[in-house]
Amino acid sequence: AQKITQTQPGMFVQEKEAVTLDCTYDTSDPSYGLFWYKQPSSGEMIFLIYQGSYDQQNATEGRYSLNFQKARKSANLVISASQLGDSAMYFCAMREGMDSSYKLIFGSGTRLLVRP
Amino acid sequence: SQTIHQWPATLVQPVGSPLSLECTVEGTSNPNLYWYRQAAGRGLQLLFYSVGIGQISSEVPQNLSASRPQDRQFILSSKKLLLSDSGFYLCAWALVGGEAFFGQGTRLTVV
């Protein structure tokens, strides 16, 4: 069963505008973590932001923020003031469990293209 | 600081040949280790993960195997490659509760 769903295969945004990339997840574990990664055309995976299931506030890292809606099981990434260098694939990921044995699974990704 | 090394960066192998991709981590102890495969333009498929030496969990039954002979070494192998094994292979490590850090990846083409 698909546990991480990214429903937007591709997105366009105008430079300097904000964009929201959607991510929904499914888990019955009360302890989990949610991650967003950026993958430029070079292929490297760049960690952007993390949200723990017990965190009371939405995570923020510079221009990145995570809109965490626990009841809806969504963890959308918001990129403010888009830059041309933000054009890349973006992946949402989930880690279930807080002990030493855990899997880290990824969604199918969203390709973001920033227009000048 | 922690670093992860993955090699080779690119590999072209004939069908039926063996495969060995190696990943090593420096600067940390007892990490969780992961192998992912990514088809062109697609998401990351978790292949194997390991929480300790000799402990391997397989996520997708296929023509591949993994081993962890040392704490910070993770090896992906195949005895006979198939065309469908082509893809971008990524190794990653993480500590409990932390984010995963990825290697640079190996682009494998089976011909």
Interface residues (C-beta under 8 A of the other chain):
Chain A: Q6 G33 F35 G43 E44 M45 F47 Y50 F91 A93 R95 M98 D99 S100 S101 Y102 K103 L104 I105 F106 G107 S108 G109 R111
Chain B: N32 Y34 Y36 G41 R42 G43 L44 L46 Y49 V51 S57 E59 F88 L90 A92 A94 V96 G97 E99 A100 F101 F102 Q104 G105 R107
